[in-house]
Amino acid sequence: MKKIAVALLILIAVIAVSLAQFLGNAEQGVEMILESELLRSRGLEAQIPDDSYYRFLDGRVALEIALRVPGIYGAYYFTPGGWTDVLIAELVEVSEAGMRFAKDWLGISVNEPLSFVFNATQPDSDHPFPIWSGGAVLGTSTYISMNTRRMPALIVHEAVHAILRYDERLSNFPMTPENSRWHGAMFLEEGLANVVEFLFFAEAEHRYYLHGRSNRRQVAENYLHNAALRTFRHNDNFEDEAEFGTRYPELMSYETAASFIYFLLTYHGSVEDFLRVFDDIDLMEEVYGRSMDDMIGEWLAYLDGFR
């Protein structure tokens, strides 16, 4: 636990330094983005915030804000630059629909709007948070930063993390070894976030990017399993114990964990069954009648046939 606490303190320090550097270099003043007919037509009240900074980590760091849009499920903040009214409206719409979908799917009541902060990076500019290339959750605040051409990617994935943090849900699934470059990643949760994002995308009628892909033909029923097979090849079947450990190494990635979860949901039990195991993996045999190792073996055999 001490090592985890130290790692969290280091992460917070890195975030604080990155934000301080970004804010120190930011141009003075806030770009004014006018409320549009499109926003008004959807019942969204856009406004320039009185406080022009969104404060992370209990107010210790702040990010410059140009526009705030209050919604039902979220409060949406936009940093200066790179926006159009149409894109702002789309991001809010996807966020609202995605938040509703995610909380209903997870069965978690959220009694207050959760925060989303959107930052539009430019191709010729440095990323304000160099430790992230896309999105992150700090408490129940979601931060997404990428080129506007890729938005609205990651919204639902990160919303799942935020909702779980709101409900103080944390799986006891093992992590990779301490010296692994992946140590600290909660892969069962990452896989769950990928699955919910995939299911939302499959039902969405509006334009939406799944991990940056806009071609709906690439998102078929077998998408998650194909992604897992590619990851097995890329990681040499997870045979590197120093990287992936010896406890369920096959699930130590976003893609393979998502494929495994989707397999369980398709062939073994309900969402509620899986969430019981998510909360406590020691309940695997009680819930599914098979050990984790046996169920992973069944899933791997399924993937072999799928291949």
Order of alpha helices (4+ residues) and beta strands (2+ residues): alpha-alpha-beta-beta-beta-beta-alpha-beta-beta-beta-alpha-alpha-alpha-alpha-alpha-alpha-alpha-alpha
